[in-house]
Amino acid sequence: MPPIPLLEVCDLVVRYPARRRTAAPVTAVDGVSLAVAPGETLALVGESGSGKSSTMAAALMLRRPDAGSVRFEGRELTGLPEAELRAVRPAMQPVFQDPFGALSPRLRVRDSVAEPIRAQGRWTREEGPAEVEGLLRKVGLDPGLGGRLPGDLSGGQCQRVGIARALASRPKLLILDEPVSALDPSVRAGVVNLLTGLQRGSGLGYLFISHDLALVRHVAHRVAVMRHGRIVESGPAEQVLTEPEHPYTRLLLSASGPMDTAAGKAAG
Ligand SMILES: Nc1ncnc2c1ncn2[C@@H]1O[C@H](COP(=O)(O)OP(=O)(O)OP(=O)(O)O)[C@@H](O)[C@H]1O
C-alpha cells in the first residue's frame, strides 16, 4: 500500500469577496486536488494570479477554504477548531518569499529560531541553546550570527534563518512560496542546494511554489501546473517538463526560455 500522503488536498475552493461593490467575488482556487508524500517535492507552478498562494494559505489552514478538504497525514483539518489546528500546525511549516518580512525585525536570530521551540514547550536552559546552534549550523550559518538582527544579515542569510526557524518546529512538510525568487541570483543556488540536502533521507515533504521552471526541474519530483485556479496538468517532473500535454504548460515552458538559470545550474 502506498504511504499515506503528508498533505492531501481535494476539490479545494477559495473565494475572495468582491473588492468593489460592483465587482464579482473572485474564485482564486477552483477545485484543486493535490497530494505530497513523505520525502517528495511537488512543485506548483503557474503565472502570477493563478491561485498558488491562495492554495498555500488554504493548505496551511491560514485561510479556511470555502469548499473541499485538506488532510494532513490522513486527518481532515477543515472542520477542526482553532485550538486543535494549533497542535497540527508545527508539522506543516511555511517558508515565504520575502526573507526579511518573515522574521521579526526586533528579534535576534537566535530568538527567532528559539521561538517555535519555546512555543512547543520544549525549551530547556540546558538543551535549548544547543538546539538553536545545531539548527543554525544545519542551514549553513555560523552560530556566531545568533546575536544579530535580521537587518544586519544578507537576504540569503535571512532566508536560511527563516528555514532554521521553520525546522525548529520539527515539521514533516514545508510549504515553500517562491523561496529563492527574492534572493540575489548569486546566492539562490546555495539555498536551493540547502533545501534539497535537508530533504535527502529525512522524509521531509515539500510543496514548492515557483514560477521558475528551470528551478522546478532541479528540485521537483512531480509538477502540478495551475491556471485560473485549476490544475491543468500534473505528473512526474520529467514528463510534464519535457513532454507537456497541455498547451498552457507548453506556453509556460516556451516563455521560460532555456533551462539554465544560475539556481538551476548549480543545483543540478
Ligand atoms: N485578498 C484578496 N482579495 C481579493 N482577491 C484576491 C485576494 N488575494 C488574491 N486575490 C486574487 O486571487 C487570484 C489568485 O491570487 P494568488 O495570489 O493566489 O495567485 P498566485 O498564483 O499566488 O499569484 P502570485 O504569484 O502573484 O502571488 C488573483 O486573481 C488575485 O487577484
The ligand as a Tripos MOL2 file, in Angstrom:
@<TRIPOS>MOLECULE
LIG
   31    33     1     0     0
SMALL
NO_CHARGES

@<TRIPOS>ATOM
      1 N1         -7.2640   39.1310   -0.5200 N.pl3     1 LIG1
      2 C1         -7.7290   39.0530   -1.7620 C.ar      1 LIG1
      3 N2         -8.8910   39.6560   -2.1350 N.ar      1 LIG1
      4 C2         -9.3570   39.5500   -3.3840 C.ar      1 LIG1
      5 N3         -8.7470   38.8600   -4.3750 N.ar      1 LIG1
      6 C3         -7.5870   38.2480   -4.0740 C.ar      1 LIG1
      7 C4         -7.0170   38.3150   -2.7560 C.ar      1 LIG1
      8 N4         -5.8490   37.5910   -2.7810 N.ar      1 LIG1
      9 C5         -5.7080   37.1050   -4.0280 C.ar      1 LIG1
     10 N5         -6.7440   37.5080   -4.8080 N.ar      1 LIG1
     11 C6         -6.9660   37.1620   -6.2120 C.3       1 LIG1
     12 O1         -6.9890   35.7460   -6.3200 O.3       1 LIG1
     13 C7         -6.3380   35.3100   -7.5040 C.3       1 LIG1
     14 C8         -5.2170   34.3370   -7.1480 C.3       1 LIG1
     15 O2         -4.2200   35.0350   -6.3910 O.3       1 LIG1
     16 P1         -2.9610   34.2860   -5.7510 P.3       1 LIG1
     17 O3         -2.1710   35.3170   -5.0120 O.co2     1 LIG1
     18 O4         -3.4260   33.0960   -5.0050 O.co2     1 LIG1
     19 O5         -2.1820   33.8180   -7.0590 O.3       1 LIG1
     20 P2         -0.6320   33.4520   -7.2370 P.3       1 LIG1
     21 O6         -0.5820   32.4320   -8.3190 O.co2     1 LIG1
     22 O7         -0.0630   33.0720   -5.9270 O.co2     1 LIG1
     23 O8         -0.0190   34.8120   -7.7260 O.3       1 LIG1
     24 P3          1.3900   35.4700   -7.3120 P.3       1 LIG1
     25 O9          2.4390   34.5680   -7.8880 O.co2     1 LIG1
     26 O10         1.3420   36.8120   -7.9620 O.co2     1 LIG1
     27 O11         1.3880   35.5290   -5.8030 O.co2     1 LIG1
     28 C9         -5.8560   36.5710   -8.2120 C.3       1 LIG1
     29 O12        -6.8420   36.9340   -9.1650 O.3       1 LIG1
     30 C10        -5.8060   37.6080   -7.1020 C.3       1 LIG1
     31 O13        -6.0270   38.9020   -7.6010 O.3       1 LIG1
@<TRIPOS>BOND
     1     1     2 1
     2     2     3 ar
     3     2     7 ar
     4     3     4 ar
     5     4     5 ar
     6     5     6 ar
     7     6     7 ar
     8     6    10 ar
     9     7     8 ar
    10     8     9 ar
    11     9    10 ar
    12    10    11 1
    13    11    12 1
    14    11    30 1
    15    12    13 1
    16    13    14 1
    17    13    28 1
    18    14    15 1
    19    15    16 1
    20    16    17 2
    21    16    18 1
    22    16    19 1
    23    19    20 1
    24    20    21 2
    25    20    22 1
    26    20    23 1
    27    23    24 1
    28    24    25 2
    29    24    26 1
    30    24    27 1
    31    28    29 1
    32    28    30 1
    33    30    31 1
@<TRIPOS>SUBSTRUCTURE
     1 LIG1         1 GROUP 0 **** ****
